[in-house]
Amino acid sequence: MGSFEKVREIIAENLSLSEDEIKLDSRIVDDLGADSLDVMETVMALEEEFNVKFPEDEIKELQTVNDLVKYIDEKTK
């Protein structure tokens, strides 16, 4: 399973969405309806799954699903 598929699975579970609703260009807050607590819970789940750390000051810059995937891919290579 690629990182996008796993990120999508985690987001779908945390936001109670269908995986089909989540695309690479989906904006986490604007398109998927996440609030700040949802974002933090999702980030914590991603950190645990991929063994990466998202610096708090960078989380706000990670706006789309693709931003998360690219960040994870960079940190896990």
N, CA, C and O atoms as a Tripos MOL2 file, in Angstrom:
@<TRIPOS>MOLECULE
protein
  308   307    77     0     0
PROTEIN
NO_CHARGES

@<TRIPOS>ATOM
      1 N           0.8580   -1.1870    0.0000 N.3       1 MET1
      2 CA          0.0000    0.0000    0.0000 C.3       1 MET1
      3 C           0.8980    1.2420    0.0000 C.2       1 MET1
      4 O           1.8160    1.3450    0.8140 O.2       1 MET1
      5 N           0.6360    2.1690   -0.8990 N.am      2 GLY2
      6 CA          1.4060    3.3940   -0.9620 C.3       2 GLY2
      7 C           1.0110    4.3640    0.1380 C.2       2 GLY2
      8 O           0.0060    4.1730    0.8220 O.2       2 GLY2
      9 N           1.8080    5.3980    0.2960 N.am      3 SER3
     10 CA          1.5270    6.3400    1.3790 C.3       3 SER3
     11 C           0.1970    7.0700    1.1600 C.2       3 SER3
     12 O          -0.5070    7.3510    2.1300 O.2       3 SER3
     13 N          -0.1660    7.3860   -0.0960 N.am      4 PHE4
     14 CA         -1.4520    8.0550   -0.3240 C.3       4 PHE4
     15 C          -2.6120    7.1940    0.1680 C.2       4 PHE4
     16 O          -3.5240    7.6890    0.8300 O.2       4 PHE4
     17 N          -2.5720    5.9070   -0.1600 N.am      5 GLU5
     18 CA         -3.6640    5.0280    0.2350 C.3       5 GLU5
     19 C          -3.7840    4.9510    1.7530 C.2       5 GLU5
     20 O          -4.8920    4.9530    2.2900 O.2       5 GLU5
     21 N          -2.6510    4.8820    2.4470 N.am      6 LYS6
     22 CA         -2.6780    4.7970    3.9080 C.3       6 LYS6
     23 C          -3.1340    6.1280    4.5140 C.2       6 LYS6
     24 O          -3.9140    6.1410    5.4670 O.2       6 LYS6
     25 N          -2.6490    7.2470    3.9640 N.am      7 VAL7
     26 CA         -3.0840    8.5680    4.4490 C.3       7 VAL7
     27 C          -4.5910    8.7090    4.2420 C.2       7 VAL7
     28 O          -5.3050    9.1710    5.1330 O.2       7 VAL7
     29 N          -5.0650    8.3150    3.0810 N.am      8 ARG8
     30 CA         -6.4990    8.4070    2.7750 C.3       8 ARG8
     31 C          -7.3130    7.5540    3.7490 C.2       8 ARG8
     32 O          -8.3650    7.9770    4.2280 O.2       8 ARG8
     33 N          -6.8210    6.3630    4.0330 N.am      9 GLU9
     34 CA         -7.5140    5.4710    4.9690 C.3       9 GLU9
     35 C          -7.6050    6.1180    6.3650 C.2       9 GLU9
     36 O          -8.6590    6.0800    7.0000 O.2       9 GLU9
     37 N          -6.5200    6.6970    6.8250 N.am     10 ILE10
     38 CA         -6.4980    7.3310    8.1530 C.3      10 ILE10
     39 C          -7.4180    8.5500    8.1870 C.2      10 ILE10
     40 O          -8.1670    8.7330    9.1470 O.2      10 ILE10
     41 N          -7.3680    9.3770    7.1570 N.am     11 ILE11
     42 CA         -8.2400   10.5520    7.1040 C.3      11 ILE11
     43 C          -9.7020   10.1240    7.0790 C.2      11 ILE11
     44 O         -10.5310   10.6900    7.7910 O.2      11 ILE11
     45 N         -10.0180    9.1280    6.2610 N.am     12 ALA12
     46 CA        -11.4040    8.6440    6.1660 C.3      12 ALA12
     47 C         -11.8930    8.1620    7.5240 C.2      12 ALA12
     48 O         -13.0220    8.4500    7.9230 O.2      12 ALA12
     49 N         -11.0450    7.4320    8.2290 N.am     13 GLU13
     50 CA        -11.4340    6.9160    9.5430 C.3      13 GLU13
     51 C         -11.6250    8.0580   10.5410 C.2      13 GLU13
     52 O         -12.6050    8.0690   11.2870 O.2      13 GLU13
     53 N         -10.7030    9.0110   10.5610 N.am     14 ASN14
     54 CA        -10.7800   10.1110   11.5380 C.3      14 ASN14
     55 C         -11.9260   11.0730   11.2620 C.2      14 ASN14
     56 O         -12.4870   11.6470   12.1950 O.2      14 ASN14
     57 N         -12.2810   11.2570    9.9950 N.am     15 LEU15
     58 CA        -13.3170   12.2250    9.6400 C.3      15 LEU15
     59 C         -14.6460   11.5630    9.2850 C.2      15 LEU15
     60 O         -15.5830   12.2410    8.8640 O.2      15 LEU15
     61 N         -14.7340   10.2490    9.4530 N.am     16 SER16
     62 CA        -15.9480    9.4910    9.1190 C.3      16 SER16
     63 C         -16.3980    9.7620    7.6840 C.2      16 SER16
     64 O         -17.5640   10.0630    7.4260 O.2      16 SER16
     65 N         -15.4520    9.6470    6.7670 N.am     17 LEU17
     66 CA        -15.7230    9.8450    5.3440 C.3      17 LEU17
     67 C         -15.4660    8.5530    4.5870 C.2      17 LEU17
     68 O         -14.7920    7.6490    5.0820 O.2      17 LEU17
     69 N         -16.0070    8.4810    3.3900 N.am     18 SER18
     70 CA        -15.6690    7.3910    2.4870 C.3      18 SER18
     71 C         -14.3110    7.6960    1.8690 C.2      18 SER18
     72 O         -14.0120    8.8500    1.5620 O.2      18 SER18
     73 N         -13.4850    6.6610    1.6860 N.am     19 GLU19
     74 CA        -12.1830    6.8840    1.0540 C.3      19 GLU19
     75 C         -12.3450    7.4780   -0.3460 C.2      19 GLU19
     76 O         -11.4710    8.2050   -0.8180 O.2      19 GLU19
     77 N         -13.4610    7.1700   -1.0110 N.am     20 ASP20
     78 CA        -13.6970    7.6940   -2.3620 C.3      20 ASP20
     79 C         -13.8270    9.2150   -2.3790 C.2      20 ASP20
     80 O         -13.5950    9.8430   -3.4120 O.2      20 ASP20
     81 N         -14.1930    9.8090   -1.2490 N.am     21 GLU21
     82 CA        -14.3540   11.2610   -1.1690 C.3      21 GLU21
     83 C         -13.0150   11.9900   -1.0690 C.2      21 GLU21
     84 O         -12.9590   13.2050   -1.2590 O.2      21 GLU21
     85 N         -11.9500   11.2690   -0.7760 N.am     22 ILE22
     86 CA        -10.6570   11.8820   -0.4800 C.3      22 ILE22
     87 C          -9.7360   11.7390   -1.6820 C.2      22 ILE22
     88 O          -9.3710   10.6280   -2.0690 O.2      22 ILE22
     89 N          -9.3670   12.8610   -2.2640 N.am     23 LYS23
     90 CA         -8.4780   12.9110   -3.4210 C.3      23 LYS23
     91 C          -7.1710   13.5800   -3.0040 C.2      23 LYS23
     92 O          -7.1010   14.2090   -1.9480 O.2      23 LYS23
     93 N          -6.1450   13.4450   -3.8270 N.am     24 LEU24
     94 CA         -4.8610   14.0890   -3.5220 C.3      24 LEU24
     95 C          -5.0050   15.5910   -3.3600 C.2      24 LEU24
     96 O          -4.3550   16.1890   -2.5030 O.2      24 LEU24
     97 N          -5.8560   16.2070   -4.1800 N.am     25 ASP25
     98 CA         -5.9810   17.6690   -4.1290 C.3      25 ASP25
     99 C          -7.0500   18.1470   -3.1470 C.2      25 ASP25
    100 O          -7.3430   19.3410   -3.0900 O.2      25 ASP25
    101 N          -7.6370   17.2250   -2.3690 N.am     26 SER26
    102 CA         -8.6420   17.6230   -1.3710 C.3      26 SER26
    103 C          -7.9910   18.4760   -0.2890 C.2      26 SER26
    104 O          -6.9490   18.1260    0.2660 O.2      26 SER26
    105 N          -8.6430   19.6190   -0.0040 N.am     27 ARG27
    106 CA         -8.1760   20.4740    1.0900 C.3      27 ARG27
    107 C          -8.7740   19.9260    2.3830 C.2      27 ARG27
    108 O          -9.9840   19.7260    2.4890 O.2      27 ARG27
    109 N          -7.9220   19.6920    3.3440 N.am     28 ILE28
    110 CA         -8.3200   18.9820    4.5610 C.3      28 ILE28
    111 C          -9.4360   19.7150    5.3040 C.2      28 ILE28
    112 O         -10.3940   19.0870    5.7540 O.2      28 ILE28
    113 N          -9.3230   21.0120    5.4350 N.am     29 VAL29
    114 CA        -10.3300   21.7810    6.1620 C.3      29 VAL29
    115 C         -11.4870   22.1610    5.2330 C.2      29 VAL29
    116 O         -12.6470   21.8810    5.5330 O.2      29 VAL29
    117 N         -11.1650   22.7950    4.1120 N.am     30 ASP30
    118 CA        -12.2010   23.3400    3.2330 C.3      30 ASP30
    119 C         -13.0250   22.2700    2.5210 C.2      30 ASP30
    120 O         -14.2460   22.3940    2.4310 O.2      30 ASP30
    121 N         -12.3750   21.2230    2.0160 N.am     31 ASP31
    122 CA        -13.0910   20.2180    1.2370 C.3      31 ASP31
    123 C         -13.6020   19.0510    2.0940 C.2      31 ASP31
    124 O         -14.6810   18.5130    1.8470 O.2      31 ASP31
    125 N         -12.8170   18.6740    3.0910 N.am     32 LEU32
    126 CA        -13.1590   17.4820    3.8770 C.3      32 LEU32
    127 C         -13.8320   17.8120    5.1990 C.2      32 LEU32
    128 O         -14.2860   16.9100    5.9040 O.2      32 LEU32
    129 N         -13.9030   19.0930    5.5440 N.am     33 GLY33
    130 CA        -14.6510   19.5290    6.7130 C.3      33 GLY33
    131 C         -13.9750   19.2980    8.0550 C.2      33 GLY33
    132 O         -14.6460   19.2670    9.0860 O.2      33 GLY33
    133 N         -12.6640   19.1360    8.0570 N.am     34 ALA34
    134 CA        -11.9480   18.9130    9.3200 C.3      34 ALA34
    135 C         -11.8800   20.2130   10.1210 C.2      34 ALA34
    136 O         -11.6880   21.2940    9.5630 O.2      34 ALA34
    137 N         -12.0420   20.0860   11.4460 N.am     35 ASP35
    138 CA        -11.7980   21.2450   12.3080 C.3      35 ASP35
    139 C         -10.4080   21.0670   12.9280 C.2      35 ASP35
    140 O          -9.7150   20.0950   12.6290 O.2      35 ASP35
    141 N         -10.0070   21.9940   13.7800 N.am     36 SER36
    142 CA         -8.6410   21.9510   14.3040 C.3      36 SER36
    143 C          -8.3820   20.6820   15.1190 C.2      36 SER36
    144 O          -7.2770   20.1400   15.0820 O.2      36 SER36
    145 N          -9.3780   20.2110   15.8450 N.am     37 LEU37
    146 CA         -9.2070   18.9750   16.6080 C.3      37 LEU37
    147 C          -9.0530   17.7780   15.6640 C.2      37 LEU37
    148 O          -8.2180   16.9040   15.8980 O.2      37 LEU37
    149 N          -9.8580   17.7420   14.6000 N.am     38 ASP38
    150 CA         -9.7380   16.6740   13.5990 C.3      38 ASP38
    151 C          -8.3400   16.6640   12.9940 C.2      38 ASP38
    152 O          -7.7380   15.6060   12.8090 O.2      38 ASP38
    153 N          -7.8370   17.8450   12.6900 N.am     39 VAL39
    154 CA         -6.5000   17.9520   12.0820 C.3      39 VAL39
    155 C          -5.4500   17.3840   13.0350 C.2      39 VAL39
    156 O          -4.5860   16.6130   12.6170 O.2      39 VAL39
    157 N          -5.5190   17.7590   14.3050 N.am     40 MET40
    158 CA         -4.5300   17.2900   15.2740 C.3      40 MET40
    159 C          -4.6260   15.7720   15.4680 C.2      40 MET40
    160 O          -3.6010   15.0960   15.5540 O.2      40 MET40
    161 N          -5.8380   15.2380   15.5380 N.am     41 GLU41
    162 CA         -6.0030   13.7970   15.6920 C.3      41 GLU41
    163 C          -5.4740   13.0490   14.4680 C.2      41 GLU41
    164 O          -4.8560   11.9920   14.5920 O.2      41 GLU41
    165 N          -5.7230   13.6070   13.2950 N.am     42 THR42
    166 CA         -5.2340   12.9940   12.0590 C.3      42 THR42
    167 C          -3.7150   13.0310   12.0120 C.2      42 THR42
    168 O          -3.0770   12.0400   11.6570 O.2      42 THR42
    169 N          -3.1400   14.1640   12.3680 N.am     43 VAL43
    170 CA         -1.6820   14.2970   12.3750 C.3      43 VAL43
    171 C          -1.0640   13.2920   13.3530 C.2      43 VAL43
    172 O          -0.0590   12.6530   13.0390 O.2      43 VAL43
    173 N          -1.6640   13.1550   14.5300 N.am     44 MET44
    174 CA         -1.1260   12.2060   15.5100 C.3      44 MET44
    175 C          -1.2050   10.7690   14.9790 C.2      44 MET44
    176 O          -0.2850    9.9780   15.1870 O.2      44 MET44
    177 N          -2.2940   10.4390   14.3010 N.am     45 ALA45
    178 CA         -2.4330    9.0970   13.7260 C.3      45 ALA45
    179 C          -1.4000    8.8690   12.6220 C.2      45 ALA45
    180 O          -0.8320    7.7830   12.5110 O.2      45 ALA45
    181 N          -1.1610    9.8990   11.8070 N.am     46 LEU46
    182 CA         -0.1660    9.7890   10.7400 C.3      46 LEU46
    183 C           1.2390    9.6620   11.3200 C.2      46 LEU46
    184 O           2.0560    8.8860   10.8230 O.2      46 LEU46
    185 N           1.5130   10.4270   12.3700 N.am     47 GLU47
    186 CA          2.8330   10.3430   13.0170 C.3      47 GLU47
    187 C           3.0820    8.9260   13.5330 C.2      47 GLU47
    188 O           4.1740    8.3800   13.3780 O.2      47 GLU47
    189 N           2.0610    8.3450   14.1420 N.am     48 GLU48
    190 CA          2.2010    6.9930   14.6760 C.3      48 GLU48
    191 C           2.3570    5.9660   13.5550 C.2      48 GLU48
    192 O           3.2080    5.0800   13.6380 O.2      48 GLU48
    193 N           1.5480    6.0820   12.5210 N.am     49 GLU49
    194 CA          1.5760    5.1160   11.4200 C.3      49 GLU49
    195 C           2.8970    5.1490   10.6550 C.2      49 GLU49
    196 O           3.4540    4.1010   10.3270 O.2      49 GLU49
    197 N           3.3960    6.3490   10.3720 N.am     50 PHE50
    198 CA          4.5740    6.4940    9.5220 C.3      50 PHE50
    199 C           5.8560    6.7770   10.2980 C.2      50 PHE50
    200 O           6.9260    6.9000    9.7010 O.2      50 PHE50
    201 N           5.7590    6.8830   11.6230 N.am     51 ASN51
    202 CA          6.9110    7.1630   12.4670 C.3      51 ASN51
    203 C           7.6360    8.4410   12.0220 C.2      51 ASN51
    204 O           8.8570    8.4650   11.8700 O.2      51 ASN51
    205 N           6.8460    9.4910   11.8220 N.am     52 VAL52
    206 CA          7.3780   10.8110   11.4850 C.3      52 VAL52
    207 C           6.8360   11.8150   12.4930 C.2      52 VAL52
    208 O           5.8750   11.5370   13.2110 O.2      52 VAL52
    209 N           7.4600   12.9760   12.5370 N.am     53 LYS53
    210 CA          7.0130   14.0460   13.4300 C.3      53 LYS53
    211 C           6.6920   15.2650   12.5790 C.2      53 LYS53
    212 O           7.5280   15.7260   11.8020 O.2      53 LYS53
    213 N           5.4820   15.7850   12.7260 N.am     54 PHE54
    214 CA          5.0780   17.0080   12.0470 C.3      54 PHE54
    215 C           5.3440   18.1770   12.9940 C.2      54 PHE54
    216 O           4.6750   18.2810   14.0220 O.2      54 PHE54
    217 N           6.3020   19.0640   12.6840 N.am     55 PRO55
    218 CA          6.5190   20.2320   13.5430 C.3      55 PRO55
    219 C           5.2510   21.0780   13.5970 C.2      55 PRO55
    220 O           4.6210   21.3310   12.5700 O.2      55 PRO55
    221 N           4.8790   21.5150   14.8050 N.am     56 GLU56
    222 CA          3.6290   22.2650   14.9730 C.3      56 GLU56
    223 C           3.5370   23.4780   14.0580 C.2      56 GLU56
    224 O           2.4660   23.7810   13.5320 O.2      56 GLU56
    225 N           4.6550   24.1730   13.8670 N.am     57 ASP57
    226 CA          4.6160   25.3820   13.0330 C.3      57 ASP57
    227 C           4.4310   25.0590   11.5510 C.2      57 ASP57
    228 O           4.1090   25.9560   10.7710 O.2      57 ASP57
    229 N           4.6240   23.8140   11.1440 N.am     58 GLU58
    230 CA          4.4520   23.4400    9.7340 C.3      58 GLU58
    231 C           3.0790   22.8400    9.4480 C.2      58 GLU58
    232 O           2.6710   22.7600    8.2900 O.2      58 GLU58
    233 N           2.3690   22.4200   10.4800 N.am     59 ILE59
    234 CA          1.0770   21.7520   10.2680 C.3      59 ILE59
    235 C           0.1090   22.6670    9.5150 C.2      59 ILE59
    236 O          -0.6260   22.2080    8.6410 O.2      59 ILE59
    237 N           0.1060   23.9630    9.8540 N.am     60 LYS60
    238 CA         -0.8160   24.8940    9.1820 C.3      60 LYS60
    239 C          -0.5360   24.9940    7.6870 C.2      60 LYS60
    240 O          -1.4370   25.2930    6.9030 O.2      60 LYS60
    241 N           0.7110   24.7450    7.2920 N.am     61 GLU61
    242 CA          1.0770   24.8440    5.8780 C.3      61 GLU61
    243 C           0.6740   23.6080    5.0820 C.2      61 GLU61
    244 O           0.6460   23.6450    3.8520 O.2      61 GLU61
    245 N           0.3640   22.5230    5.7690 N.am     62 LEU62
    246 CA         -0.0300   21.2860    5.1020 C.3      62 LEU62
    247 C          -1.5440   21.3230    4.8920 C.2      62 LEU62
    248 O          -2.3130   20.8480    5.7280 O.2      62 LEU62
    249 N          -1.9490   21.8910    3.7710 N.am     63 GLN63
    250 CA         -3.3570   22.1780    3.5130 C.3      63 GLN63
    251 C          -4.1080   21.0620    2.7940 C.2      63 GLN63
    252 O          -5.3040   20.8710    3.0160 O.2      63 GLN63
    253 N          -3.4110   20.3310    1.9370 N.am     64 THR64
    254 CA         -4.0840   19.3090    1.1340 C.3      64 THR64
    255 C          -3.5920   17.9140    1.5080 C.2      64 THR64
    256 O          -2.5770   17.7590    2.1860 O.2      64 THR64
    257 N          -4.3200   16.9190    1.0600 N.am     65 VAL65
    258 CA         -3.9090   15.5370    1.2600 C.3      65 VAL65
    259 C          -2.5460   15.3220    0.6060 C.2      65 VAL65
    260 O          -1.6910   14.6370    1.1670 O.2      65 VAL65
    261 N          -2.3410   15.8960   -0.5600 N.am     66 ASN66
    262 CA         -1.0590   15.7590   -1.2480 C.3      66 ASN66
    263 C           0.0800   16.3610   -0.4310 C.2      66 ASN66
    264 O           1.1830   15.8140   -0.4210 O.2      66 ASN66
    265 N          -0.1680   17.4810    0.2560 N.am     67 ASP67
    266 CA          0.8630   18.0690    1.1170 C.3      67 ASP67
    267 C           1.2970   17.0710    2.1890 C.2      67 ASP67
    268 O           2.4880   16.9370    2.4690 O.2      67 ASP67
    269 N           0.3390   16.3750    2.7860 N.am     68 LEU68
    270 CA          0.6500   15.3740    3.8090 C.3      68 LEU68
    271 C           1.4530   14.2210    3.2130 C.2      68 LEU68
    272 O           2.4500   13.7850    3.7890 O.2      68 LEU68
    273 N           1.0130   13.7370    2.0640 N.am     69 VAL69
    274 CA          1.6840   12.6060    1.4070 C.3      69 VAL69
    275 C           3.1170   12.9830    1.0570 C.2      69 VAL69
    276 O           4.0380   12.2070    1.3120 O.2      69 VAL69
    277 N           3.3180   14.1620    0.4780 N.am     70 LYS70
    278 CA          4.6650   14.5900    0.0970 C.3      70 LYS70
    279 C           5.5610   14.7320    1.3260 C.2      70 LYS70
    280 O           6.7230   14.3300    1.2890 O.2      70 LYS70
    281 N           5.0400   15.2920    2.4010 N.am     71 TYR71
    282 CA          5.8150   15.4680    3.6340 C.3      71 TYR71
    283 C           6.2320   14.0910    4.1690 C.2      71 TYR71
    284 O           7.3930   13.8850    4.5210 O.2      71 TYR71
    285 N           5.2920   13.1650    4.2260 N.am     72 ILE72
    286 CA          5.5880   11.8130    4.7210 C.3      72 ILE72
    287 C           6.6140   11.1220    3.8190 C.2      72 ILE72
    288 O           7.5570   10.5020    4.3100 O.2      72 ILE72
    289 N           6.4280   11.2290    2.5110 N.am     73 ASP73
    290 CA          7.3670   10.5920    1.5780 C.3      73 ASP73
    291 C           8.7780   11.1480    1.7450 C.2      73 ASP73
    292 O           9.7520   10.3960    1.6930 O.2      73 ASP73
    293 N           8.8930   12.4660    1.9450 N.am     74 GLU74
    294 CA         10.2130   13.0800    2.1330 C.3      74 GLU74
    295 C          10.8790   12.5850    3.4120 C.2      74 GLU74
    296 O          12.0890   12.3590    3.4340 O.2      74 GLU74
    297 N          10.0990   12.4170    4.4750 N.am     75 LYS75
    298 CA         10.6550   12.0440    5.7740 C.3      75 LYS75
    299 C          10.9150   10.5500    5.9190 C.2      75 LYS75
    300 O          11.6620   10.1370    6.8060 O.2      75 LYS75
    301 N          10.3090    9.7400    5.0640 N.am     76 THR76
    302 CA         10.4530    8.3000    5.2200 C.3      76 THR76
    303 C          11.3490    7.6610    4.1600 C.2      76 THR76
    304 O          11.4540    6.4360    4.0980 O.2      76 THR76
    305 N          11.9870    8.4690    3.3350 N.am     77 LYS77
    306 CA         12.8870    7.9170    2.3100 C.3      77 LYS77
    307 C          14.2750    7.7370    2.8480 C.2      77 LYS77
    308 O          15.1630    7.2840    2.1270 O.2      77 LYS77
@<TRIPOS>BOND
     1     1     2 1
     2     2     3 1
     3     3     4 2
     4     3     5 am
     5     5     6 1
     6     6     7 1
     7     7     8 2
     8     7     9 am
     9     9    10 1
    10    10    11 1
    11    11    12 2
    12    11    13 am
    13    13    14 1
    14    14    15 1
    15    15    16 2
    16    15    17 am
    17    17    18 1
    18    18    19 1
    19    19    20 2
    20    19    21 am
    21    21    22 1
    22    22    23 1
    23    23    24 2
    24    23    25 am
    25    25    26 1
    26    26    27 1
    27    27    28 2
    28    27    29 am
    29    29    30 1
    30    30    31 1
    31    31    32 2
    32    31    33 am
    33    33    34 1
    34    34    35 1
    35    35    36 2
    36    35    37 am
    37    37    38 1
    38    38    39 1
    39    39    40 2
    40    39    41 am
    41    41    42 1
    42    42    43 1
    43    43    44 2
    44    43    45 am
    45    45    46 1
    46    46    47 1
    47    47    48 2
    48    47    49 am
    49    49    50 1
    50    50    51 1
    51    51    52 2
    52    51    53 am
    53    53    54 1
    54    54    55 1
    55    55    56 2
    56    55    57 am
    57    57    58 1
    58    58    59 1
    59    59    60 2
    60    59    61 am
    61    61    62 1
    62    62    63 1
    63    63    64 2
    64    63    65 am
    65    65    66 1
    66    66    67 1
    67    67    68 2
    68    67    69 am
    69    69    70 1
    70    70    71 1
    71    71    72 2
    72    71    73 am
    73    73    74 1
    74    74    75 1
    75    75    76 2
    76    75    77 am
    77    77    78 1
    78    78    79 1
    79    79    80 2
    80    79    81 am
    81    81    82 1
    82    82    83 1
    83    83    84 2
    84    83    85 am
    85    85    86 1
    86    86    87 1
    87    87    88 2
    88    87    89 am
    89    89    90 1
    90    90    91 1
    91    91    92 2
    92    91    93 am
    93    93    94 1
    94    94    95 1
    95    95    96 2
    96    95    97 am
    97    97    98 1
    98    98    99 1
    99    99   100 2
   100    99   101 am
   101   101   102 1
   102   102   103 1
   103   103   104 2
   104   103   105 am
   105   105   106 1
   106   106   107 1
   107   107   108 2
   108   107   109 am
   109   109   110 1
   110   110   111 1
   111   111   112 2
   112   111   113 am
   113   113   114 1
   114   114   115 1
   115   115   116 2
   116   115   117 am
   117   117   118 1
   118   118   119 1
   119   119   120 2
   120   119   121 am
   121   121   122 1
   122   122   123 1
   123   123   124 2
   124   123   125 am
   125   125   126 1
   126   126   127 1
   127   127   128 2
   128   127   129 am
   129   129   130 1
   130   130   131 1
   131   131   132 2
   132   131   133 am
   133   133   134 1
   134   134   135 1
   135   135   136 2
   136   135   137 am
   137   137   138 1
   138   138   139 1
   139   139   140 2
   140   139   141 am
   141   141   142 1
   142   142   143 1
   143   143   144 2
   144   143   145 am
   145   145   146 1
   146   146   147 1
   147   147   148 2
   148   147   149 am
   149   149   150 1
   150   150   151 1
   151   151   152 2
   152   151   153 am
   153   153   154 1
   154   154   155 1
   155   155   156 2
   156   155   157 am
   157   157   158 1
   158   158   159 1
   159   159   160 2
   160   159   161 am
   161   161   162 1
   162   162   163 1
   163   163   164 2
   164   163   165 am
   165   165   166 1
   166   166   167 1
   167   167   168 2
   168   167   169 am
   169   169   170 1
   170   170   171 1
   171   171   172 2
   172   171   173 am
   173   173   174 1
   174   174   175 1
   175   175   176 2
   176   175   177 am
   177   177   178 1
   178   178   179 1
   179   179   180 2
   180   179   181 am
   181   181   182 1
   182   182   183 1
   183   183   184 2
   184   183   185 am
   185   185   186 1
   186   186   187 1
   187   187   188 2
   188   187   189 am
   189   189   190 1
   190   190   191 1
   191   191   192 2
   192   191   193 am
   193   193   194 1
   194   194   195 1
   195   195   196 2
   196   195   197 am
   197   197   198 1
   198   198   199 1
   199   199   200 2
   200   199   201 am
   201   201   202 1
   202   202   203 1
   203   203   204 2
   204   203   205 am
   205   205   206 1
   206   206   207 1
   207   207   208 2
   208   207   209 am
   209   209   210 1
   210   210   211 1
   211   211   212 2
   212   211   213 am
   213   213   214 1
   214   214   215 1
   215   215   216 2
   216   215   217 am
   217   217   218 1
   218   218   219 1
   219   219   220 2
   220   219   221 am
   221   221   222 1
   222   222   223 1
   223   223   224 2
   224   223   225 am
   225   225   226 1
   226   226   227 1
   227   227   228 2
   228   227   229 am
   229   229   230 1
   230   230   231 1
   231   231   232 2
   232   231   233 am
   233   233   234 1
   234   234   235 1
   235   235   236 2
   236   235   237 am
   237   237   238 1
   238   238   239 1
   239   239   240 2
   240   239   241 am
   241   241   242 1
   242   242   243 1
   243   243   244 2
   244   243   245 am
   245   245   246 1
   246   246   247 1
   247   247   248 2
   248   247   249 am
   249   249   250 1
   250   250   251 1
   251   251   252 2
   252   251   253 am
   253   253   254 1
   254   254   255 1
   255   255   256 2
   256   255   257 am
   257   257   258 1
   258   258   259 1
   259   259   260 2
   260   259   261 am
   261   261   262 1
   262   262   263 1
   263   263   264 2
   264   263   265 am
   265   265   266 1
   266   266   267 1
   267   267   268 2
   268   267   269 am
   269   269   270 1
   270   270   271 1
   271   271   272 2
   272   271   273 am
   273   273   274 1
   274   274   275 1
   275   275   276 2
   276   275   277 am
   277   277   278 1
   278   278   279 1
   279   279   280 2
   280   279   281 am
   281   281   282 1
   282   282   283 1
   283   283   284 2
   284   283   285 am
   285   285   286 1
   286   286   287 1
   287   287   288 2
   288   287   289 am
   289   289   290 1
   290   290   291 1
   291   291   292 2
   292   291   293 am
   293   293   294 1
   294   294   295 1
   295   295   296 2
   296   295   297 am
   297   297   298 1
   298   298   299 1
   299   299   300 2
   300   299   301 am
   301   301   302 1
   302   302   303 1
   303   303   304 2
   304   303   305 am
   305   305   306 1
   306   306   307 1
   307   307   308 2
@<TRIPOS>SUBSTRUCTURE
     1 MET1         2 RESIDUE 1 A MET
     2 GLY2         6 RESIDUE 1 A GLY
     3 SER3        10 RESIDUE 1 A SER
     4 PHE4        14 RESIDUE 1 A PHE
     5 GLU5        18 RESIDUE 1 A GLU
     6 LYS6        22 RESIDUE 1 A LYS
     7 VAL7        26 RESIDUE 1 A VAL
     8 ARG8        30 RESIDUE 1 A ARG
     9 GLU9        34 RESIDUE 1 A GLU
    10 ILE10       38 RESIDUE 1 A ILE
    11 ILE11       42 RESIDUE 1 A ILE
    12 ALA12       46 RESIDUE 1 A ALA
    13 GLU13       50 RESIDUE 1 A GLU
    14 ASN14       54 RESIDUE 1 A ASN
    15 LEU15       58 RESIDUE 1 A LEU
    16 SER16       62 RESIDUE 1 A SER
    17 LEU17       66 RESIDUE 1 A LEU
    18 SER18       70 RESIDUE 1 A SER
    19 GLU19       74 RESIDUE 1 A GLU
    20 ASP20       78 RESIDUE 1 A ASP
    21 GLU21       82 RESIDUE 1 A GLU
    22 ILE22       86 RESIDUE 1 A ILE
    23 LYS23       90 RESIDUE 1 A LYS
    24 LEU24       94 RESIDUE 1 A LEU
    25 ASP25       98 RESIDUE 1 A ASP
    26 SER26      102 RESIDUE 1 A SER
    27 ARG27      106 RESIDUE 1 A ARG
    28 ILE28      110 RESIDUE 1 A ILE
    29 VAL29      114 RESIDUE 1 A VAL
    30 ASP30      118 RESIDUE 1 A ASP
    31 ASP31      122 RESIDUE 1 A ASP
    32 LEU32      126 RESIDUE 1 A LEU
    33 GLY33      130 RESIDUE 1 A GLY
    34 ALA34      134 RESIDUE 1 A ALA
    35 ASP35      138 RESIDUE 1 A ASP
    36 SER36      142 RESIDUE 1 A SER
    37 LEU37      146 RESIDUE 1 A LEU
    38 ASP38      150 RESIDUE 1 A ASP
    39 VAL39      154 RESIDUE 1 A VAL
    40 MET40      158 RESIDUE 1 A MET
    41 GLU41      162 RESIDUE 1 A GLU
    42 THR42      166 RESIDUE 1 A THR
    43 VAL43      170 RESIDUE 1 A VAL
    44 MET44      174 RESIDUE 1 A MET
    45 ALA45      178 RESIDUE 1 A ALA
    46 LEU46      182 RESIDUE 1 A LEU
    47 GLU47      186 RESIDUE 1 A GLU
    48 GLU48      190 RESIDUE 1 A GLU
    49 GLU49      194 RESIDUE 1 A GLU
    50 PHE50      198 RESIDUE 1 A PHE
    51 ASN51      202 RESIDUE 1 A ASN
    52 VAL52      206 RESIDUE 1 A VAL
    53 LYS53      210 RESIDUE 1 A LYS
    54 PHE54      214 RESIDUE 1 A PHE
    55 PRO55      218 RESIDUE 1 A PRO
    56 GLU56      222 RESIDUE 1 A GLU
    57 ASP57      226 RESIDUE 1 A ASP
    58 GLU58      230 RESIDUE 1 A GLU
    59 ILE59      234 RESIDUE 1 A ILE
    60 LYS60      238 RESIDUE 1 A LYS
    61 GLU61      242 RESIDUE 1 A GLU
    62 LEU62      246 RESIDUE 1 A LEU
    63 GLN63      250 RESIDUE 1 A GLN
    64 THR64      254 RESIDUE 1 A THR
    65 VAL65      258 RESIDUE 1 A VAL
    66 ASN66      262 RESIDUE 1 A ASN
    67 ASP67      266 RESIDUE 1 A ASP
    68 LEU68      270 RESIDUE 1 A LEU
    69 VAL69      274 RESIDUE 1 A VAL
    70 LYS70      278 RESIDUE 1 A LYS
    71 TYR71      282 RESIDUE 1 A TYR
    72 ILE72      286 RESIDUE 1 A ILE
    73 ASP73      290 RESIDUE 1 A ASP
    74 GLU74      294 RESIDUE 1 A GLU
    75 LYS75      298 RESIDUE 1 A LYS
    76 THR76      302 RESIDUE 1 A THR
    77 LYS77      306 RESIDUE 1 A LYS
